[in-house]
Amino acid sequence: MRSLLKPGLSVGSIFDINLQSLWDSGYRNMIIDVDNTITAWNNYTTNPKLKNWVLQAKNTGFSICLLSNNNQTKVKQFALELGVIAAPKGGKPFSRAFQSALAVLRSTKHNTLVIGDQVFTDILGGNRAGLFTILVDPIDSREFIGTRLTRVMERLLAGRRPICKSQHQQK
Ligand SMILES: [Mg+2]
C-alpha cells in the first residue's frame, strides 16, 4: 500500500517539470488534476503563465487531459479555455476515472503520466492504474474541507513533508 502512495516524481509546481526529459523517456500524454495543481482551489480562471506552460507542453508534443473530481461543467469549460480536453467524468482515485481519461486521450498507461497535488486521489489512483505519477505542492492552502483532512493523512501515512504556505504563492 505504501508504495502506491509514493509518486514517481515530486516537484514544487508544474513549472518545475522538465517536459523534454519526460518526452525523451517516452511519455506522450498527461492526465492533469485541476484544483491546486494548475489553479488555486475552485478558481477557474486562466492566467498567462499557465497558458504558456500548456502551450509549451503541447509544443513539446504532449496531449493533455484534465481529470478532476470537481464540478464537471466547470472543468470542461476550463479545459476549453486552455485548449485541452477533459475526461468525461471524475471519480479519482478509482480506476475508471483514469481509464476514461486514457480513452479520450487514445493513449495507454505506458505513455501517459499523471500530475496532481493529492496523494490519496491523484497519486494513489494513478499508481493503481499503472501510470507514472508526479506530485506537485498544492498552489494554495485554501481547499475543500475534506481535502484538509486528507492532508493530515498524507503527512502521517505517505510521509509527505508539511507544505509551507509562502512557498507556493503562484506568481
Ligand atoms: Mg487537486
Boltz pocket constraint, residues with backbone or C-beta under 6 A from the ligand:
constraints:
  - pocket:
      binder: B
      contacts: [[A, 33], [A, 34], [A, 35], [A, 36], [A, 37], [A, 116], [A, 117], [A, 118]]
      max_distance: 6.0
